[in-house]
């Protein structure tokens, strides 16, 4: 079982940008949508949602790149300006108050397995989801899946 009680550090490939998560994520999505497949160059994207003020920049100066999204509202992808690795994103729904941290950029990516698989209607057919894992064809109602502690943190965000 993974330890979800400690801070975690991560960064880009060239190590020019380093960050620390000062709390556990609100929730972890494994997204199988076609947009995430294209952007990650893989079968899915694994994102740990956390309040942006709980992502502490340790070194470097990442850049924010406005990128199209399936919703048409776009997203802001925070990248290393040198190696171009995507570290986290901000989506229009939660704005800049929530960072969707790319779990693969953590030093210990095993620490945060997915809490839910989303957009499984477009998952690659060779991806086999573990039996009993929460999975939805498109998206879900957070009140049904998130733990109360995460819901309370989300409600406490500015503008909620």
Phi, psi and omega per residue, in radians:
X1 nan 2.480 -3.120
X2 -1.447 2.648 3.124
X3 -1.611 1.916 -3.111
X4 -1.827 0.491 -3.072
X5 -1.967 -0.085 -3.066
X6 -1.965 2.861 3.045
X7 -1.230 2.720 3.137
X8 -2.322 2.572 3.086
X9 -2.021 2.767 3.118
X10 -2.818 -3.055 3.129
X11 3.032 -3.035 -3.105
X12 -1.476 3.103 -3.100
X13 -1.156 -0.717 -3.082
X14 -1.474 -0.100 3.107
X15 1.221 0.255 3.083
X16 -1.252 -0.495 3.103
X17 -2.079 2.213 3.093
X18 -2.257 2.551 -3.140
X19 -2.483 2.891 3.081
X20 -2.322 2.350 2.956
X21 -1.529 2.152 -3.085
X22 -1.634 0.107 3.123
X23 -2.715 2.994 3.055
X24 -1.354 2.698 3.116
X25 -1.107 2.723 2.993
X26 -1.136 -0.772 -3.076
X27 -2.928 2.679 -3.128
X28 -2.094 2.136 3.124
X29 -1.754 2.365 2.881
X30 -1.893 1.815 -3.019
X31 -1.714 2.194 -3.114
X32 -1.835 0.280 -3.118
X33 -1.210 2.779 -3.129
X34 -1.124 -0.567 3.117
X35 -1.130 -0.789 3.119
X36 -1.154 -0.635 3.081
X37 -1.064 -0.778 -3.133
X38 -1.157 -0.833 -3.083
X39 -1.165 -0.608 -3.124
X40 -1.555 -0.309 -3.062
X41 1.211 0.393 -3.078
X42 -2.420 -2.986 -3.085
X43 -1.395 -0.317 -3.117
X44 -2.892 2.971 3.029
X45 -2.097 2.425 3.126
X46 -1.962 1.947 -3.048
X47 -2.127 2.240 3.060
X48 -1.686 2.001 3.132
X49 -1.411 2.229 3.141
X50 -2.637 2.632 3.090
X51 -1.020 2.333 -3.094
X52 -1.032 -0.590 3.130
X53 -1.255 -0.045 3.064
X54 -1.844 0.220 2.997
X55 -1.925 1.849 -3.068
X56 -1.676 2.133 3.094
X57 -1.350 2.122 -3.120
X58 -1.607 -0.655 3.081
X59 -2.830 2.742 3.110
X60 1.653 3.037 -3.112
X61 -2.367 1.461 -3.114
X62 -1.155 2.740 3.099
X63 -1.945 2.634 3.131
X64 -1.825 2.239 -3.103
X65 -2.055 2.136 3.055
X66 -1.269 2.230 -3.039
X67 -2.302 2.461 3.075
X68 -1.078 2.742 3.048
X69 -2.422 2.878 -3.112
X70 -1.072 -0.536 -3.130
X71 -1.227 -0.306 -3.054
X72 1.503 -0.119 -3.123
X73 -1.625 -0.140 3.101
X74 1.345 3.025 3.058
X75 -2.538 2.772 3.053
X76 -1.869 2.095 3.128
X77 -1.804 2.165 3.121
X78 -1.621 2.103 -3.026
X79 -2.232 2.745 2.945
X80 -1.248 2.299 -3.134
X81 -1.268 -0.200 -3.102
X82 -1.705 -1.040 -3.102
X83 -1.626 -0.144 3.042
X84 1.245 0.181 3.115
X85 -1.155 2.338 3.062
X86 -1.352 2.198 -3.108
X87 -1.750 -0.755 3.060
X88 -2.780 2.941 3.123
X89 -2.282 2.830 2.961
X90 -2.177 2.150 3.120
X91 -1.751 2.739 -3.052
X92 -1.060 -0.584 -3.083
X93 -1.041 -0.779 -3.134
X94 -1.799 -0.178 -3.131
X95 1.139 -2.731 -3.086
X96 -1.399 -0.037 3.126
X97 -1.254 -0.391 -3.126
X98 -2.151 2.307 3.059
X99 -1.810 2.349 3.048
X100 -1.747 1.553 -3.035
X101 -1.316 2.267 3.083
X102 -1.216 1.920 -3.063
X103 -0.995 -0.585 3.141
X104 -1.140 -0.242 3.099
X105 -1.550 -0.080 3.074
X106 -1.295 2.593 3.067
X107 -1.093 -0.553 3.109
X108 -2.166 1.359 -3.093
X109 -1.159 -0.282 3.105
X110 -1.176 -0.282 -3.051
X111 -1.147 -0.452 -3.034
X112 -2.258 1.389 3.047
X113 -1.214 2.863 -3.091
X114 -1.159 2.469 2.989
X115 -1.523 -0.434 -3.139
X116 -2.716 2.562 2.988
X117 -1.772 2.189 -3.109
X118 -2.037 2.768 -3.113
X119 0.949 0.756 -3.134
X120 -1.260 -0.239 3.078
X121 -1.069 -0.419 3.137
X122 -1.990 0.291 3.113
X123 -1.173 2.696 3.086
X124 -1.105 2.405 -3.049
X125 -1.122 -0.377 3.138
X126 -1.507 -0.123 3.066
X127 -1.405 2.099 3.125
X128 -1.861 2.064 -3.133
X129 -1.389 2.493 3.108
X130 -1.067 2.437 3.124
X131 -1.068 2.345 3.116
X132 1.515 -0.141 3.090
X133 -1.214 2.395 3.032
X134 -1.075 2.275 -3.119
X135 -2.614 2.439 3.134
X136 -2.313 2.596 -3.096
X137 -1.125 -0.640 -3.126
X138 -2.230 -1.592 -3.128
X139 -2.303 -3.069 -3.012
X140 -2.474 2.998 3.037
X141 -1.664 2.029 -3.054
X142 -1.010 -0.520 -3.135
X143 -1.108 -0.382 -3.130
X144 -1.528 -0.416 -3.040
X145 -2.036 -0.549 -3.068
X146 -1.281 2.531 3.008
X147 -1.178 2.690 -3.107
X148 -0.999 -0.642 -3.138
X149 -1.087 -0.660 3.100
X150 -1.254 -0.688 3.089
X151 -1.065 -0.706 3.138
X152 -1.140 -0.750 3.094
X153 -1.088 -0.708 -3.135
X154 -1.142 -0.745 3.129
X155 -1.107 -0.484 -3.113
X156 -1.391 -0.123 3.128
X157 -1.139 2.566 3.092
X158 -1.002 2.384 3.096
X159 1.445 0.132 -3.136
X160 -1.736 nan nan
